[in-house]
């Protein structure tokens, strides 16, 4: 990094390589990442270790290479600039594992059992007996964040509790050994959680209720037309509910024509507009939003070897950062007894 960027604060964020990203990811974190790369040094990881907490089978591991590339294509398509954001693969940086091990000594099992997302993940994925890795997921996340000594972490609302664990670990380390780490803060997206197309549950790849950033126009049309609306509304002339209605949640998030959205809401409440019209206007809004995303994706996919080059460069940068952080940790802890 140049002298002009070294003084800027740092951001760490990332995603598990389990498939393509969707609109929920965009409103939850991606939009902030694009905006903040102009103000901060951003580190963006492909979190393959995190994937193993719920998908440890060899078939999932063999899918990492393909899924990692899909992730990076999604990053680039929404406007993340590899010249401003360092993109890397988690498992290619060995210092992640060492920091994770040292941090695991600083947090108790009861504290991790109180993290609300543990029960949520177990429920959503029908896990009866979670692995130790799933329990200590927030500790690994803290290792990712503090390896690059990040100041800010753009996350979805459901990950806020993980950031608090990270802050506690940083605080504990600094109290015991000396001031090495910042206490990173979480940054929640404008739409903290985007409900899935079927309503109720949040948008999720595993629940098959997502509109993906890479979906074409016809796929978007089909998914929107199948969306849940107001289950109590039997006819288009019945007054409907706007609050909690997924179609209007999406209008608020992706339709920039505020007057059109306000008109649709007013007529929906009175029973003077049908679901079909509301959905057709949403289809237009989402496809307009995705048009430049699709164009950028096509531009990048036409460049063979680009993704591998971006990942290799980013991994080299973060490996250097990791070595420096481990050195600072060992020095502060007094673990230099056999240092050459």
Buried (B, 14 or more C-beta within 10 A) or exposed (E): EEEEEEEEBBBBBBBBBBBBBBBBBBBBBBBBBBEBBEEBBBBBBBBBBBBBBBBEEEEBBEBBEEBBBBBBBBBBBBBBEBEBBBBBBBBBBEBBBBBBEBBBEBBEEEEBEEBEBBEEBBEBBEBEEBEEBBBBBBBBBBBBBBBBBBBBBBBBBBBBBBBEBBBBBBEBBBEEBEEBBBBBEBBBBEBBBBBBBBBEBBBBBEBEBBBBBBBEBEEBBEBBBEBBBBEEBEEBEEEBBBEEBBBBBBBBBBBEBEEBBEEBBEBBBEBEBBBEEBBBBBBBBBBEBBEEBBEBBEEBBEEEEBBEEBBEBBBEBBBEBBBBBBEBBBBBBEEEEEEE
